[in-house]
Amino acid sequence: MLIQFTVSNYKTFAEETKISLVASKDSKYRDTNVFDSNFKYDLLKTTVIYGANASGKTKFFEALDFMKKNIFNSANYQSTKKINATPFRLNTQKINEPSLFELIFIENNIMYRYGFEITTEKVVSEWLFMRQNNSRPKEIELFYREGQEFEFHSTKFKIKDLIENNRIKTNSLLLSIADANNVEYATKVFNWVARKLKIISGLKMDNYLAYTVRELENDIKKRNILNFLKEADLDIIDLLPKTSNISDLPKQLQEIIANNKGSEEYEVFSDVITSKKQYNENNSFVGLEEFSMDNDESSGTRKYFALATPILDVLQKGLVLFVDELDASLHPNLTKKIIELFHSKETNPKNAQLIFNTHNTNLLNPNSKLFRRDQIWFVKKDHYGAASLYSLADFKTDEVRKEDNYEKDYIAGQYGAIPYLGDFETLKNRENGN
């Protein structure tokens, strides 16, 4: 379960910016939207981020994705490889400083705090701490790195041989190398990032669409996907994946697939056939009519279908899911339904977490009954191009009350994080040559 993610000096985020899943003492929706972490505080099941276009919402998700990919790949870096770190470039001082990333999470009743500072050339610093849930929950340093100088716990984090044999390159993360060498707590952190932390884009659904289509071959998972669609009132009775031999595909695509799979006889999924009830003139059921997911269904239906397996997987396993632009192509009611799945104890028994950004202000309407103040976050840029992230719970209680219409007040600009629109009359004047 995720507690906090922090980033600093990465792309549009010049200063330290963090999102916290720690719940406030607010009693609103506590039974549904909050769960016990078994530590001294409760955590939120969902968090939503709002902001103007180009404010930094997507960049925040990219920061987490950058951290995850570096943890994955760092052990295999050649010593001369440049790290794809991107500091804040609109400040002459920041452009020469390292970027910082840190995750705090709980796994098997142990709280971990892992992070690093990095440039395009090297790892500047790196750290890993743990805190056990016992009568004396003191944070224990597993390792701390400053350049190529290392402090480490002699019994809990045995990396002496790695250091003495110069196995840790200047541009590689110690955590990644320690995991590759089966150091216990490094592997636990690595596995959590690899298996429990999921990041997807609502605008680029090809990868998880293919994932969902493959799952249709499993009868149990297919039934779960159909139930997921049924709850959204999409009238789809059955789903059948359609396969094609690669010889039927364009030649260039044939070569790519054959090179990857090693066979020109390999079959690929080309479409999904949806079945819906057909009725006669007396509204009596007469059979099923087939449709093409690609050609006949709406973009919203395709998006909701594609999201089925990632969301069901996260709910069933108690994972953490970040979705950039969750509501793209989705009807507001479908987005609302997904959020409610995470808030429900029946559909989310393992306390999976969802963090997403959106432009759908309808979710803030009091009638939606979805979010507490601490679940609502905003991203805004200052006049110097630097973005910051803040929560509605950061406002004083006399400024924002539980019963306020958050949608109305956000659109009115009371919370910031909306576009500053100029006078469009100037465009008209220019067109007229004035």
N, C-alpha and C positions, 0 to 999 in steps of 0.2 A: 504494500500500500504506500502511496506517495504522500509525503509530508510537504516537501518544498523543492522547487527548482529555481536556481539563481543563475543569472548571466550578467556579464559586465564587459563593456568594450567589444561588442560583437555586432557588426553591421550597424543597424540604426540605434542600438542601445549603448550609449556612451558611458553611463554610470551604472552602478549595481542595480539590477532590477530582479524582482523575485515574485513568484506566485506561490501562495501558501494554501494548502488544503486543510489547515487547522481551523476547526469550527469555533466561532465565538460563543459566548454564553447565551446568545439569543435563543428563546424557546420556540420561535416560529418554525414549523415543519421539522421539528427535531426528531420526531419518531420515524420520519420517512427519509429525510435528506442527510442525516448525520449518523455516524456509527462509532462505536467504541474501539479505540486503537490498542487497548490493553496497556497503554502508557498513560501519562498524566493528562492527556487531552484527547478530545474527539476529533474525527476527521470528516470532511465533506465527501459526498458521493459524486457530485458534479460541480463544475465551475464553467461559467460562460464568459467570454471576452468580447467586448464591443470596441469599436473605434472607427474613425474615418478611413476611407481608402488611402493606402500608402502610409498609414500611421505606424505600422510595425507589427500588426497582429500576426501575419504570416512569418515575419522575421523571427518572432519569438519561438514559433514552432520549429523553424529552421535551426535555431540555436540548439535546441534539444536534440534534433536530428544530427547535427554536427558532432555534438558530444557523444552520442550513441555510436556513430560510425567510427569515430576515432578510437573508442574503447574496443570496438570490433577489430579494426584493421591495424592498429598501432604496432602490434607485436611483429608484423610482417614488413614494416617499413625498412627500406634500404637506408643506410646512414646518410645518404645524400638527398633523400626525398624531401621536398618542400611540404609543409603542412598547410592545408587549405584554410588557414585562419584568416578572417576578414575583420580587422578592427574598425572602429568608427572613423570614417575618413574625412569628416567635416571639421575636424579639430587637429591642428598641427602637433599637439602634444599626444593626444590619444592614438594617433596613427602609428606612433613608435612604441606604444605600450602593449603588454600582453592582454589577451582575452581570457576571461575567467568563466568557468562553468562549475556548478556544484549541484549534486542531488542529495536529498535526505529522504530516506524511505525505511520501511519496516518489513522485514522478512523473517518468518519463524520466530517471532517475539524478540528479535534483535533489531535495534535501530542503527542504520549505517549513515555516515556522512562522508561522501566521496566527492572530490573535486580536483581541478587542476587549472593552472595558468599556462598559456601556450602562445607562442608566436609562430610565424611561418618557418622559423629555423629550428626551434627547440622547445622542450618542456621547461618552463621557468620554475614552476613549483607544482607539487602534487601531494595529496593527503588522503588518508583513510582512517576514520574513527568509528568505533562501535560503542553502543550502549545497551547493556542487557537489562531486561525487565525483571529486576529483583529488588530486594530491600535497600540496596545501595546502587542506584542506577547512575553510576559515574561514567563519563565518557572515557573510553580507553583508546589511546593512540596506537593504531596498528602500524602505520608508517607515516613519515613526513619527509618530503624530498624538497631540497632547494638546489636546483641545477643538478649536478652530479654528486651532491652530498646527501646521504641517507641516514635517517633515524628509523629504527624499526623495533617492534616487540619481539624479543628473542625467542619466545615460545609460541606465540599465536601467529607470527608472520615470519616464517623462516626463509629469508632471502639472502643470507650471508654469502652463499656460494655464487649466486647471481651477480652480486656486487663485486666480489673478489675476482671473478672470471670476466669482468667487463661485459656482461651480457645485456646490460641496460643501455641502449643507445640514447644519445642526447635528444633525439626527436621522437622517441617511443615512450609510451606510458608504462610506468612500472606495473600498474595493475594488470595490463594486458599481457606483459611478459610473465608476470607471476602466475596468472591464470594458465598460460601455456605450459608452465612448469608445475602445475597442480598444487599451488599454494592455496590452502583451504579457503581462507576468507576472501582472497582475490577471486577464486572461482565462484563463491557464493554471490559476490557483487556482480561479477561478469554475467552469471546466469540470470540474475534478476533483470538486468538491463536487456539481455538477449530475449528472455522468454516472457517477462512480465510487463515490459514497457513497450507499447505499440504506438506507432505514429503513422497516420495515413492522411492523404489529401482528399478532400471532397471534390476537388476539381479534376483529379487524375485517378480514375477508378479502374483502370485496366488491370492492375495487379490483383486487387482484391475481388474484382469481377471474375477473373480466372479462378481464383481461390474458391469462390462460392459455387461456380459451375462444377468444379472438380468434386465438391462435396455432395453434389446431387447423385453421385454414384453410390453413396452410402445411404441405405434406406432410412436409418434412424435420423441422420442429419438432414436428409431430404424432407422428412416429415416435420422436423423443427423449422426448416426454412419455410415450408408451406404454411405452418402455423404463424410464423412471423409475418408473412404477407397477408394472411387471413385477418390478423388483428388490425392491419392497416386498411381493411375493407377494399382490397384490390380485386376481388372477384376471381382470383386465379385458383383453379381447382387442382391443376397438376402442372408439373414442370418436367420437360424431357430435354436433356442436352443433345444437341445435334453435332455429329462429328463428320469431318471430311478428311479424305486422304490428301496428303500434302501435294500430290500430283495435280490436284484440282485447283491449287492456289497459284498466284503469280510466280513466275520463275525465280525472281529475286528472293521472295519470301521462302520458296522451296529450299533454296541453297542455305539460307540462314538456319532454318529448322533442321535440315539434314546435317549441317555441320555441328549443331548443338546436340542432336540426338543420335547421329551416326547411322541413320537409316532413312531411305527415301520412301519406305512403306509406313512411316509413322503417321498416326492419325491425330488430328487436332480438333478442339472444340471450335465450331464455327458459329454457333447460335444456340439459343435455348427456345424450345417450343412451349408456349403457354397454352393451357386448355381452360376454356370458360364455358359455362352453361349456355345452351341455346334453347330458345322457346318458340312455340308456334304462335299463330294469330290469337289463340285463346289463352296465351301466357302459360301454356303447359310445357313442362320440360320435355325436350325431344332428344337431347344428346349433348355432346361436347364439340365445340368448335376450336380449331387450333389457330394460334397466332405466332408471329415471329417476335421475339423479344427485341431484336435489333430494329426491325422495320415497322412493327405495328404498335409497340408499347411506347408510352411517353418517356421522356428523359427522367422524370421523377420516379416512375415505376422501375426503370432500369437502375437508377441510383439506389433506390430502396432495396431492390433485390441484391445488388452488388454488396451493400452494407450488411446484409443478413448474416453471413458467416463471421466476419470480423466482430460484429456486435454480440452475436450469440456465443462465440468463443470466449470473448472477454467476460461476459456475464456468467458463463458456466465455470470458468476457472478463477474468477476474482482478479482479473488483470487491470492494468491502467491503460486507458486509450486516449490518445490525443488525436483530434480530428480538425484539420484546417478546413474552414468553409464547410461545416457539416450540412448547412441548409441549402447549399448550391443545388438547384433543380428540384428541391423537395418542397412540397406543400407545407405551410406552417404547421398543420395538424400532424403531419408525419414526423416532423422534427420534434414536436411536443411529445408524440408517442414514444420516440426513442428515449427522450429524457425521463419519461415516466417509468420506462423499463428499468432504468438505473435506480430510481427512487423507491421502487417497489421491493419489499422484503421477499415477496414470492418469486419474482423474476431475477432478483439480485441477492441471493442468499449469502454469497461470499464477499459482498461489499466491493464489487468492481467499481472503478472510478472513471468518469468521463470528463475530459477537459476539451473544450471546443471554442472556436470563434465563429461569429455570425454577424449579419446585418439585420436579422429578423427581430425587430423591436417588439413584435407582438408577444414574444416570450416573456417580456417584462410586464405585460399588462396584468393587473391584479386578478382578472378573471381567469388567467392561465393557471394561477396557484402553483407556480413551479419553484421559484427561487427565494432564498433568504438574501439579506444584504451582503453577507460574506461570500456568497456564491457568484456575485456579479462583479466583474472586473472591467477596467477600461484601459485602453492604450491611447496616448496622445503624444504629439510631437511639440517641442518648444520652437521658438523662433530660430534656433540654431540647428534645427534638424535632428535633435536628439529625442528619442522616444522614452517614455516612462510608463510604468504599469502600476495601477492603483485600484483598490477595492472600494465598492460603495460603503463598506463597513468602516472605511477610513474617515468618512465624513462624520461630523459631530451629530449626536442624536437629535439636537434641535434643528439641524439642517435637513436630515433625512430620517423619516419615521417609518415604522413598519407598515402603516396603513397608506403610505403615499403611493401614488400612481407612478411607478418607476419609468414606465414607457413614456408617459406624457412629459415627465420632468427631464428625461434624457433627451428627447427630441427638442425640447425647449432650450437645451444647452446648460441645464443646471449642474450637470456632472462633468461637463467638458467632453473631450473625445469625439467631437463632431466636426465636420468640415467647416472652415471659415469661407463662406461664399462671397465673392466679389459682386460688383454691380454689373449684371448682364446687359444693362443699357449701353455700357461702353462698347460692347461687341456690335450692337446695332448701329451705333454711331460710326464705328470703323467701316462697317459694310456700306454705309451711306457716304463714306469719304469725309466724315467730319472729324 
